[in-house]
Amino acid sequence: MQTPSIKAKTRAALPRRTAIKYGLGMLVLGGLFGRTVAGSLADPKQEQEKEKEVMIDLFLPSGKIDKTVRLPRLVKSDADWRRQLSDISYQVARKAGTERPFTGKDWNNHQDGLYRCICCDTALFDSKTKFESGTGWPSFWQPISASNVNAESDSTFGMTRTAIACRLCDAHLGHVFDDGPKPTGLRYCMNSASMRFVARA
């Protein structure tokens, strides 16, 4: 794990990336899942400009790093994502939604294991860095690897935040804040719907 570089890499990622632009048609979905949806994380031009290959770290079921590989960035049609994901996972991971606090399957999960991307299975977080934030969302003080996540500026809803996405498939995961515990001082506030928990083997 790269504890000293997490905060630096998160901050450094922001100037290099174009700020996210959303249309005027932001929707707030109540009802069944109570999530907010702000449309796609990037417009078509931004999608074309994104790197076609990415370097990510692969992890064994034990949580130990296996190897670093270069892979083609995973891109699927909207129809394919809809077929693959549940409605809540689609709205959160592919449309930058947010599940209601205290409703996700993992906010109160205390089992030992890894949290992987619901879309592409990339390892994102280790339960060893999970902590009780009191927010109602799974919270971690660092990702399992800084190479496996991206940070982008998010100015929706009149706030300036840092959105976190899976590097391999661009699935929206949540946001990172600077009010977390030591050793990083960061709080990665994630959505359960964007991840799947796998017990450590």
C-alpha positions in Angstrom: 0.0 0.0 0.0 1.2 3.5 -0.8 0.0 5.5 2.2 2.4 8.5 1.8 1.4 9.1 -1.8 -2.4 8.8 -1.6 -3.2 12.4 -0.6 -0.5 13.7 -3.0 -1.8 11.6 -5.9 -5.4 12.6 -5.2 -4.5 16.3 -5.2 -2.2 16.0 -8.2 -4.9 14.3 -10.3 -7.2 17.3 -10.2 -5.3 19.9 -12.3 -4.5 17.4 -15.0 -8.1 16.5 -15.7 -10.8 18.6 -17.2 -13.5 19.7 -14.7 -16.7 17.6 -15.2 -19.4 19.4 -17.0 -23.0 18.3 -16.5 -26.1 19.5 -18.4 -28.9 21.5 -17.0 -31.0 18.3 -16.8 -29.8 17.1 -13.4 -32.3 14.8 -11.9 -33.1 13.9 -8.3 -34.6 10.5 -8.0 -36.5 9.7 -4.9 -38.8 6.8 -4.4 -37.5 3.3 -4.6 -33.8 3.9 -4.1 -33.7 7.5 -3.1 -30.6 8.3 -5.1 -29.5 11.4 -6.9 -28.4 11.2 -10.5 -26.4 13.8 -12.3 -26.0 12.2 -15.7 -22.8 10.7 -17.1 -19.5 11.6 -15.6 -18.1 12.8 -18.9 -19.4 14.1 -22.2 -18.6 12.2 -25.5 -15.6 14.4 -26.3 -14.1 13.8 -22.9 -14.6 10.1 -23.4 -12.7 10.2 -26.6 -9.8 12.0 -24.9 -9.4 9.5 -22.1 -6.5 7.1 -22.2 -7.2 3.9 -24.1 -5.0 1.8 -21.9 -4.5 2.0 -18.1 -2.0 0.6 -15.6 -3.7 -1.0 -12.6 -2.5 -3.3 -9.8 -4.0 -6.8 -9.6 -4.6 -8.3 -6.1 -4.8 -11.8 -4.9 -7.8 -12.9 -2.7 -5.5 -12.6 0.3 -5.2 -8.9 -0.4 -1.5 -9.1 -1.4 -0.5 -7.5 -4.7 -0.1 -9.9 -7.6 1.2 -7.8 -10.4 0.9 -4.5 -12.2 -0.6 -4.8 -15.7 -1.5 -2.5 -18.6 -5.1 -3.2 -19.8 -7.4 -1.7 -22.4 -9.8 0.7 -20.6 -13.1 -1.1 -20.3 -15.8 0.6 -22.3 -19.3 -0.8 -22.8 -22.5 0.6 -24.3 -25.2 1.9 -22.0 -27.4 -1.0 -23.0 -24.7 -3.5 -22.0 -24.2 -1.8 -18.6 -28.0 -1.9 -18.0 -28.0 -5.6 -18.7 -25.1 -6.3 -16.5 -26.0 -4.3 -13.4 -28.9 -4.0 -11.0 -30.9 -0.8 -11.3 -29.3 0.8 -8.2 -25.8 -0.2 -9.3 -26.4 1.2 -12.8 -27.7 4.5 -11.5 -24.8 4.9 -9.0 -21.8 3.4 -10.9 -22.7 4.5 -14.5 -24.8 7.7 -13.8 -23.0 9.1 -10.8 -25.9 8.5 -8.4 -25.7 8.3 -4.6 -27.5 5.6 -2.5 -29.3 6.7 0.6 -27.1 6.7 3.7 -27.5 3.6 6.0 -29.2 1.6 3.1 -26.2 0.1 1.3 -25.2 -3.5 1.9 -21.7 -2.6 3.1 -21.9 0.5 5.2 -22.0 -1.7 8.4 -20.0 -4.6 7.1 -17.2 -5.6 9.5 -16.0 -8.7 7.7 -12.4 -9.1 6.6 -11.9 -8.9 2.8 -11.6 -6.8 -0.3 -14.1 -4.5 -2.0 -14.1 -4.8 -5.8 -15.6 -2.8 -8.6 -19.2 -4.0 -9.3 -18.6 -3.3 -13.0 -15.1 -4.8 -13.7 -14.0 -6.5 -10.5 -10.9 -4.3 -10.1 -9.8 -4.3 -6.4 -10.6 -1.0 -4.9 -10.4 -1.1 -1.1 -9.2 -3.4 1.7 -11.4 -3.9 4.8 -8.2 -3.2 6.9 -8.5 0.5 5.9 -12.3 0.7 6.6 -13.5 2.8 9.5 -16.7 3.9 11.2 -17.4 7.4 9.8 -20.9 7.7 11.1 -22.1 8.8 7.6 -24.0 5.7 6.6 -21.7 4.9 3.7 -18.7 2.6 3.6 -15.7 4.7 4.5 -12.0 4.0 4.0 -8.8 6.0 4.7 -7.1 4.9 1.5 -7.7 2.8 -1.6 -6.0 -0.6 -1.9 -3.9 1.0 -4.6 -3.7 4.6 -5.8 -3.2 3.2 -9.3 -6.7 1.6 -9.3 -8.8 4.8 -8.8 -9.1 8.2 -10.5 -10.0 11.5 -8.9 -12.0 14.2 -10.7 -13.4 17.6 -9.7 -17.2 17.4 -9.1 -19.1 20.7 -8.9 -22.6 19.4 -8.9 -25.3 20.6 -6.4 -23.4 23.8 -5.7 -20.5 22.1 -4.1 -16.9 21.5 -5.1 -15.9 17.9 -4.3 -13.5 15.3 -5.5 -15.2 12.3 -7.2 -13.5 8.9 -7.2 -13.9 6.5 -10.0 -12.5 3.1 -11.0 -9.6 3.6 -13.2 -10.3 0.6 -15.4 -14.0 1.2 -16.3 -14.8 4.7 -14.9 -17.4 3.5 -12.6 -18.4 6.2 -10.1 -17.6 5.1 -6.6 -18.2 8.1 -4.4 -16.2 11.1 -3.1 -13.0 11.7 -1.0 -12.8 14.2 1.8 -10.0 15.5 4.0 -11.7 14.8 7.3 -10.6 11.1 7.7 -8.4 9.5 10.4 -4.7 8.9 10.5 -2.5 7.9 8.7 -3.8 9.7 5.6 -6.4 12.1 7.0 -8.7 11.1 4.1 -12.2 9.7 4.1 -13.1 7.8 0.9 -16.9 7.9 1.2 -18.0 5.1 -1.2 -21.3 3.7 -2.4 -22.0 0.0 -1.6 -23.9 -0.2 -5.0 -20.6 0.4 -6.8 -18.7 -2.4 -5.1 -18.9 -6.0 -4.2 -17.4 -7.4 -1.1 -15.3 -10.6 -1.3 -14.2 -12.3 1.9 -10.4 -12.7 2.3 -9.1 -16.1 1.2 
